[in-house]
């Protein structure tokens, strides 16, 4: 997959994209991520990219022409490129949207800035607008990183089998179970006995139960659409009647 990111601040993206799993995926050729400086597409000696809004009010608005120049260059006529503007007024980005985007051959992520982007960019140049949550960032750069990260880790070969994306929180619509590593006792708190038992069946059942319990406790909204086994449904009915996870442990 190829991901092109358009920004006025390439430095906000380059270092994070060179590190860790994303950096390795790029080095191995599993994803081709390119960062484009919007200013290079602005005309004139001063390469102006923003202007005050018509109608008054504070702040600066990104002008449409430099964005049009870079988007047109990245999307030749007839090509299959999905162009996404990052902004707080967009559709909510979720794990389901990450899976949807991971199926595309090419994405262009456009980072909004300042007080906004000329509305004609949304109307005529981009396919859709995405928001990473109900809060306002100073610009779309952190959001573009979030989208690039969540999408890249779903691409074949990026994660090893061990921590493949199938085990994730949200893979089945539930939060992940708690995890522990050494030491066995930390500040007086031990590791649940079952995890040290070596009994893979019991461990799997404990993890399934704790995943459901944690979701019930922290994100009950997710249970409205989660895909539950008959046993999980029975546990959930128990939680609704006031039982806790420990009531179901053997
Ligand atoms: N730009 C500013 N705020 C944003 C948000 N919540 N999501 C995506 N892009 C943004």
Boltz pocket constraint, residues with backbone or C-beta under 6 A from the ligand:
constraints:
  - pocket:
      binder: B
      contacts: [[A, 86], [A, 87], [A, 88], [A, 112], [A, 130], [A, 131], [A, 132], [A, 133], [A, 134], [A, 135], [A, 136], [A, 137], [A, 138], [A, 139], [A, 140], [A, 143]]
      max_distance: 6.0
